[in-house]
Amino acid sequence: MNLSHASVHPVEDPPPTDAINAPRVRMKDFQGTPGTTGGLSLRCCQFLFAAIALCVMVTTSDFSSVTAFCYLVAAVGLQSLWSLSLAILDIYALSVKRSLQNYQVVALFAIGDGITSTLTFAAACASAGITVLIGNDLDSCAHNNCLEFETATTLAFFSWFAVLPSFLLNFWSLASR
């Protein structure tokens, strides 16, 4: 009996035909994008600067008499809530080793960061203008809380400086798909 067996003459599988149309694979998530430690550190900085600016501004007695300061309180309040919620989401993604590089998630992060960064920057600029007006032009810092206003305005700018890389990285990640 002269029959061949599979162990003697193995048969190879044909090459897969769908290897040509395989989806692109990203090499690595960039630090600063959602679900990375860099993204979490940016979110924590955003939250801390915005929350401290909010606390400093609210503890002054006469911030509500100026519209720009009320706008600053609203903007950094929104910024702190947005950053805290995304920091919690980043902590969850890192703890369960999940990637947040879904198109809808990155789009939501980019749009939210764009809106909150614009509001925070506009409020910080308006508050800086009023602070300069009170301090330098009117010379009435003795009657107002100029140091607190300047501190809150500076922290709002710091918060904006921490939001800007998040927005740019998310927008770039979204545009490169």
Stockholm file with secondary structure:
# STOCKHOLM 1.0

chainA/1-177         MNLSHASVHPVEDPPPTDAINAPRVRMKDFQGTPGTTGGLSLRCCQFLFAAIALCVMVTTSDFSSVTAFCYLVAAVGLQSLWSLSLAILDIYALSVKRSLQNYQVVALFAIGDGITSTLTFAAACASAGITVLIGNDLDSCAHNNCLEFETATTLAFFSWFAVLPSFLLNFWSLASR
#=GR chainA/1-177 SS CCCCCTTTSCCCCCCCSTTTTCCCCCSCCCTTSTTSHHHHHHHHHHHHHHHHHHHHHHHSSSGGGSHHHHHHHHHHHHHHHHHHHHHHHHHHHHHTTCCCCCHHHHHHHHHHHHHHHHHHHHHHHHHHHHHHIIIIISCCTTTTTHHHHHHHHHHHHHHHHHHHHHHHHHHHHHHTC
#=GC SS_cons         CCCCCTTTSCCCCCCCSTTTTCCCCCSCCCTTSTTSHHHHHHHHHHHHHHHHHHHHHHHSSSGGGSHHHHHHHHHHHHHHHHHHHHHHHHHHHHHTTCCCCCHHHHHHHHHHHHHHHHHHHHHHHHHHHHHHIIIIISCCTTTTTHHHHHHHHHHHHHHHHHHHHHHHHHHHHHHTC
//
